[in-house]
Amino acid sequence: MALVGCGAVEGDRQSFQAMAERVAAIDIPLDPKAIGPGAASRQTAEAQGLRPAKFSPVHVAVLTPHQMWDARDVLSRGGSLALAEDKSEDGLRAAAPVVARAMVEQAVARTEAPMLRPAVVDMPPRVEGRMIQLGAYSSRAGAQAAWAQLKARASLSNLSPVFEGVEVNGRSLTRLKVGPIPVEAASALCAAAQVADPWCRRAG
């Protein structure tokens, strides 16, 4: 065992003598094995000449920056920490609705409004032109039979027929028309359908 002294007691023989007596009173076994583990820790504070520690419960609280400012104001006026905590809690409860409303407004402001786009409707291309009359028949069935023969030609296969019922001089007729087709193609279509009548080109 080694003892290290300092110059704190130089010039004061009584203090040095008292310290020497306390050191001499320490019981040190000659056999190191006689000292069991934890022996030093089992010595009481009084046996070591130490002042017994006095413990008191410590109040630990987590405060927000705003609560810390409120607590400082209360304590500076001589109030207690409990009063400061009550005041800060009351302030937080009063401010909660305002804070919640502000957070909702910020969230709504960050939400982008949906962009409305015009609906896109696929419309078939409009063909400029006129309807061409290929013939007039005494019945609708006759007009349909005539179209079944005419559409076999390549130049007429992509056209749609129109069966129009009319009355001419007291007779009920069904006109067979196709189109619309460009005006400049009317003559070629009438020739392909082998219709030489002038009304084929003039039909509208």
Backbone torsions as a table, in degrees:
resi	resn	phi	psi	omega
1	MET	NA	135.4	-178.8
2	ALA	-118.4	139.2	177.9
3	LEU	-115.8	135.4	-179.7
4	VAL	-118.9	126.5	179.7
5	GLY	-108.5	167.9	178.1
6	CYS	-132.2	175.5	-176.8
7	GLY	-85.3	17.3	-176.0
8	ALA	-69.1	-24.9	-175.7
9	VAL	-108.0	7.6	179.3
10	GLU	-63.3	135.3	-179.9
11	GLY	87.1	-8.5	-179.9
12	ASP	-123.0	95.7	-174.2
13	ARG	-69.0	-34.0	-178.9
14	GLN	-66.2	-43.9	178.4
15	SER	-63.6	-40.7	179.4
16	PHE	-66.0	-40.2	179.9
17	GLN	-64.6	-39.7	179.5
18	ALA	-65.7	-40.5	179.2
19	MET	-66.4	-38.1	-179.6
20	ALA	-65.8	-37.4	178.8
21	GLU	-67.1	-37.6	178.3
22	ARG	-67.2	-38.0	178.0
23	VAL	-67.8	-39.6	-178.9
24	ALA	-68.6	-24.7	-178.4
25	ALA	-78.5	-9.5	179.9
26	ILE	-71.1	126.5	-178.5
27	ASP	-84.1	112.0	179.8
28	ILE	-117.3	110.7	178.8
29	PRO	-63.7	145.9	177.0
30	LEU	-72.8	-27.8	179.3
31	ASP	-96.2	113.2	-179.7
32	PRO	-60.9	-26.7	-178.0
33	LYS	-69.6	-18.4	-179.0
34	ALA	-72.6	-15.9	179.2
35	ILE	-86.3	108.2	179.8
36	GLY	-78.9	162.9	177.8
37	PRO	-63.4	133.7	178.5
38	GLY	84.0	7.4	-178.5
39	ALA	-65.6	-41.0	-179.3
40	ALA	-65.5	-34.8	-178.3
41	SER	-72.2	-20.0	-179.3
42	ARG	-80.9	-10.0	178.8
43	GLN	-73.6	135.2	-178.7
44	THR	-77.4	165.0	179.4
45	ALA	-65.1	-36.5	179.8
46	GLU	-65.0	-39.5	-179.6
47	ALA	-64.8	-28.8	-179.9
48	GLN	-90.1	1.7	179.3
49	GLY	75.4	23.7	-178.6
50	LEU	-103.2	155.7	178.3
51	ARG	-80.7	127.5	-179.5
52	PRO	-62.7	138.4	-178.7
53	ALA	-79.4	142.3	176.5
54	LYS	-108.7	120.1	-177.9
55	PHE	-102.4	140.3	176.3
56	SER	-132.9	145.4	-179.5
57	PRO	-61.7	137.2	-179.8
58	VAL	-105.9	129.8	178.4
59	HIS	-90.4	117.7	-179.8
60	VAL	-110.2	127.7	-179.6
61	ALA	-135.7	139.5	176.3
62	VAL	-96.5	118.5	-175.8
63	LEU	-116.1	144.2	171.8
64	THR	-77.8	164.8	177.7
65	PRO	-55.1	-38.2	179.3
66	HIS	-66.9	-39.9	178.3
67	GLN	-65.5	-35.2	178.8
68	MET	-65.0	-40.6	177.8
69	TRP	-64.6	-42.4	178.9
70	ASP	-63.5	-42.5	179.9
71	ALA	-63.7	-38.7	179.2
72	ARG	-63.6	-40.4	179.4
73	ASP	-64.3	-43.2	-179.1
74	VAL	-65.7	-44.7	-178.7
75	LEU	-67.0	-33.7	179.1
76	SER	-67.0	-24.1	178.3
77	ARG	-93.5	7.7	176.7
78	GLY	91.5	9.8	179.1
79	GLY	-80.6	178.0	-179.8
80	SER	-99.1	163.4	178.6
81	LEU	-66.3	-35.0	178.6
82	ALA	-62.2	-40.5	177.9
83	LEU	-65.1	-38.4	178.7
84	ALA	-64.7	-39.9	179.4
85	GLU	-66.5	-41.2	178.2
86	ASP	-61.5	-41.2	-179.8
87	LYS	-65.1	-42.9	-179.5
88	SER	-67.0	-37.8	178.5
89	GLU	-66.2	-39.5	176.8
90	ASP	-63.3	-39.3	178.7
91	GLY	-65.7	-39.3	178.5
92	LEU	-65.9	-41.8	179.1
93	ARG	-64.0	-37.6	180.0
94	ALA	-70.4	-32.9	-177.6
95	ALA	-87.1	-10.6	-176.1
96	ALA	-58.9	-48.1	179.6
97	PRO	-61.0	-38.1	-179.8
98	VAL	-66.0	-43.2	179.4
99	VAL	-64.9	-42.9	179.6
100	ALA	-62.5	-42.2	179.5
101	ARG	-64.7	-38.8	178.7
102	ALA	-65.5	-39.1	178.9
103	MET	-65.7	-39.3	178.3
104	VAL	-65.0	-42.0	179.6
105	GLU	-64.3	-38.8	177.2
106	GLN	-65.6	-40.9	178.9
107	ALA	-64.2	-39.9	178.9
108	VAL	-66.9	-38.2	-179.6
109	ALA	-66.5	-33.8	179.4
110	ARG	-76.4	-19.0	-179.4
111	THR	-78.7	122.4	-179.1
112	GLU	-74.9	136.3	177.1
113	ALA	-69.3	138.6	179.8
114	PRO	-62.7	136.9	179.5
115	MET	-85.9	126.0	178.5
116	LEU	-89.0	124.3	179.7
117	ARG	-112.2	142.4	179.4
118	PRO	-63.8	141.2	179.2
119	ALA	-68.1	138.5	179.5
120	VAL	-100.7	117.3	-179.8
121	VAL	-111.5	122.1	178.8
122	ASP	-75.1	115.1	178.5
123	MET	-109.1	136.4	177.3
124	PRO	-64.6	143.8	180.0
125	PRO	-60.0	135.4	-178.9
126	ARG	-83.9	128.4	-179.6
127	VAL	-99.1	120.8	177.3
128	GLU	-80.9	135.1	177.7
129	GLY	159.2	-156.7	-176.2
130	ARG	-134.2	165.0	174.8
131	MET	-86.3	136.8	-179.4
132	ILE	-109.1	126.6	178.8
133	GLN	-88.7	123.2	-179.3
134	LEU	-95.8	-16.1	179.2
135	GLY	172.4	169.1	176.3
136	ALA	-129.1	132.8	-172.3
137	TYR	-129.0	156.3	-174.8
138	SER	-72.9	-15.9	180.0
139	SER	-147.2	163.7	178.3
140	ARG	-69.0	-35.3	178.9
141	ALA	-63.7	-37.3	178.1
142	GLY	-66.4	-39.2	178.8
143	ALA	-66.0	-38.6	178.9
144	GLN	-67.4	-37.4	178.5
145	ALA	-66.9	-38.3	178.4
146	ALA	-65.2	-40.2	179.2
147	TRP	-66.6	-34.4	178.1
148	ALA	-60.3	-32.5	177.9
149	GLN	-80.7	-39.2	-175.7
150	LEU	-71.4	-35.4	-174.9
151	LYS	-71.7	-9.9	177.3
152	ALA	-68.0	-20.5	178.1
153	ARG	-75.0	142.2	-174.8
154	ALA	-61.3	-35.6	-176.4
155	SER	-73.6	-13.2	-178.4
156	LEU	-113.3	-4.9	-172.2
157	SER	-68.5	-24.2	-177.5
158	ASN	-95.7	10.5	-179.5
159	LEU	-102.0	155.5	178.8
160	SER	-108.1	132.3	-177.1
161	PRO	-82.9	154.8	174.2
162	VAL	-128.8	123.2	179.7
163	PHE	-103.2	111.9	-174.3
164	GLU	-112.6	119.6	178.8
165	GLY	-85.7	129.8	180.0
166	VAL	-137.4	167.3	175.7
167	GLU	-125.7	120.9	-177.1
168	VAL	-124.9	117.9	179.0
169	ASN	54.5	40.4	177.9
170	GLY	81.6	2.7	-180.0
171	ARG	-108.2	139.3	176.8
172	SER	-89.8	121.3	-178.7
173	LEU	-124.6	161.1	174.9
174	THR	-123.5	115.2	179.5
175	ARG	-86.2	139.7	176.9
176	LEU	-105.8	114.6	-179.9
177	LYS	-124.3	154.7	175.2
178	VAL	-135.1	158.5	178.1
179	GLY	140.0	-163.5	-3.3
180	PRO	-75.0	150.4	178.9
181	ILE	-132.0	156.3	177.3
182	PRO	-59.0	147.1	-177.9
183	VAL	-59.7	-39.8	-177.2
184	GLU	-69.0	-15.3	179.1
185	ALA	-96.2	1.3	-177.1
186	ALA	-63.4	-44.4	-177.7
187	SER	-63.3	-42.2	-179.7
188	ALA	-65.5	-37.3	179.8
189	LEU	-68.1	-42.3	178.2
190	CYS	-63.0	-37.6	178.3
191	ALA	-66.9	-39.3	179.5
192	ALA	-66.5	-33.3	178.4
193	ALA	-84.5	-1.1	179.8
194	GLN	58.9	43.7	176.3
195	VAL	-112.7	112.0	-177.0
196	ALA	-96.3	-6.8	-178.2
197	ASP	-65.2	139.6	-178.3
198	PRO	-65.3	-25.2	-179.9
199	TRP	-66.8	-17.4	177.7
200	CYS	-62.9	-41.5	-178.4
201	ARG	-78.8	-26.1	-175.0
202	ARG	-91.0	-10.1	-176.4
203	ALA	-61.4	143.4	-177.3
204	GLY	-120.9	NA	NA
